[in-house]
């Protein structure tokens, strides 16, 4: 007797019926009788199956004529974890579009970065996501505009251009189409209980945001990881565990910024329609950088991960199972500044985390770009690669840095400055690692660490890493054990780093 596998849409409907937040951002559903599209966890009454349509992206649902639900705000759902894993054309394109490349450089710029024709890029995105690059970028602009309308008092005209629209008319038409409201009505409709609005322009209040994630989130370990590595001048972590605030500076396409992310209290940030986010506030010199800054922080805090998929795979190994159970939702932090992370990786070769942070702080003080106005201990943005490539790096500001590391630092900085090595969200991970390994002074640990954090690869293991060796030994496992943990070896590595005191310093 043969059984017929259920249709994928029937499985999606089951997720909708159970309001399963694990699938938020993985797909969207629309209701033909209401003209509204939602995320799977929408708290509204479940529609009849015959009236439901499924779409792989919010842009596809919008393109089919559906408007965003006002209850579940599907445009604010966490991104699909699939784009963290995939290294093909579509995965790279989605990451670049989220980073704002289409708004800044157009579809031609996107295609040039990917090494494909515009026609190929449009065809493959449409086949998989139901929308081309222009529609995907438009959906992101609309979401940015909604955030600005509902969290700031920026005039509507300025909001339009800050969100990336080419004209106020285009902005008005898009908002009406997607949200079935005028921009003014959308602002007035903002629900009570939201964070207080920022003032006009870029006032000290900044732009308050909720950065959504799916599943459990091991915030304590993430904040511990960032606190140990904080570089004086560009980063700081204040407060006691359970109530910490991570702050850092950002070099952005149109200006600079400061991001603040709050550590949720114990028990917050768990699955559900409420509380599955990190509170963030962005202070930007140019609000056109809002979408880009949001993506930087999402990558740094690994907010688009699928912790349930990771736990299912890693937890199947009896050696890792206790570690996975002990730290549900453990993340693999990425990087807010990919080129900065590459420099930090070079500085971290064969030294402790604390020593690498001290070396980086000296680079910041000597060669970083001062902020227009310092904000407490935050005084600079990290030095640009071109500056470091030409810096002497051998004066009194850099005591204790061996000549071999100076040469490696200059070499990597020069390769980043001239484009020999690309680390943008759309970079080919294999190609970037090959080019890094071809540079003098860059070994497998450094290239792998850059691939894991700067390029957000979820499947990197560092067999030569001291913390990994300690963790494997504590489990009674050999280096080959990591082969069983694909495609989530980066998360397995973080479990090992958190498992033993000797590994925790990495």
Secondary structure, DSSP 8 states (H G I E B T S, - for coil): -------HHHHHHHHHHTT-GGGBTTBEEEETTTTEEEETT--S----GGGEEEESSHHHHHHTT-EE-TTT-GGGS---THHHH--SHHHHHHHHHHTTHHHHHHHHHHHHHHTS-HHHHHHHHHHHHSS-HHHHHHHHHHHHHHHHHHHB---HHHHHHHTT-S-HHHHHHHHHHHHSS-HHHHHHT--TTS---B-SSS-TT-EEEEEE--S---HHHHHHHHHHH--TTTEEEES-TTS-EEEEEEE-SSSEEEEEEE---TT-S-SSSSS-EEEEEEEESSGGGHHHHHHHHHHHTTTT--HHHHHHHHTTSHHHHHHHHHTTT------SSHHHHHHHHHHTTTS-HHHHHHHHHHHHHHHSEEEEEEETTEEEE---HHHHHH----SGGGTT--HHHHHHHHHHHHHHHTTSS--STT--HHHHHHHHHTSTT--HHHHHHHHHHTS--S----TT-HHHHHHHHHHT--GGGGGGGTT-HHHHHHHHHTTSHHHHT-
